[in-house]
Amino acid sequence: MKVQNITDINKFFETVDQCKGKVELVTGEGDRLNLKSKLCQYVSLANIFSNGEIPELEIVAHEKEDIDRLLSFMMNN
């Protein structure tokens, strides 16, 4: 799923941390980073976001309830 205009980075990663299954960030090169890993969260922040906002990400969540949780975050934040 593509997510756009994430302005509250901390809340986004809190939502990811609440997910039960694997949540991955797909890079432009096709690599997949495990967003539940704190190290990968820091790497993704350093590489993707530079002005306080993440304009667009492609993420893959493997559990339906995690997809629903992430969609709810996007709709409410």
N, C-alpha and C positions, 0 to 999 in steps of 0.2 A: 504494500500500500504506500502511496505517496502522502506524506504529511507536509503541510506548508505553514509558514509564518509562525513558527514557535518563538514566542517572545519571553516566556517564563521557562528558562532552561532548567532551573532547579525543580520546578513542578513537573516538567516533562520527565526528568530522570527519576523523580519519586514515583511517578506513574509506572515507568519501566520497571523499577525495583519491585513494585507490587505484583507484577506479572508472574504467573506460575511457571510458564514454559520459557523457551528460548525466544529472545527478541534480538533480531540482527539488523544492523545498518548495512545496506548495500552501497559500496563506494562506486564512484564513476568507472573504476577499472573492473568492477564486478566482484571485488573481494567482499567478504561478509565479516563484519565485526560484531562480536557478542556485546550488546549494549547492557547486559546485566553485569558485566565485568567493569569495575571501577576504572581500571587501566584503560580499557577501550573507550569508556565515557570521556576520559581526559584526552585521549588521542583524537576522538571525534570532535571534541570541542576545539582543540588546537588546529585541526585541519579544516573544519567546515565553517565554524562560526567566528566572525571577526568583529562584528559591529553590534553585538548584543541581540542579534536575531538570527535564527536559522531559516532561510527563505524556503527551502524544500529539501526533504530527505526521502529516500526510499527505505522503508523498513519492512521486515518480514517477521510476523508473529506466528508461532506454530500452534497456539491453542485458541479456540474460538472465544473463550472468556477474556483472553488477553487482547484479542482484536477488538472486542466490544469495549474493553477498558480504555484502549488507546483511542478508539473512535469517540468515546464519551469525553475524553480529555480534549480532543481537537474541537469538538462541538461546544464545549463549555469554557474554553480558555482562549 
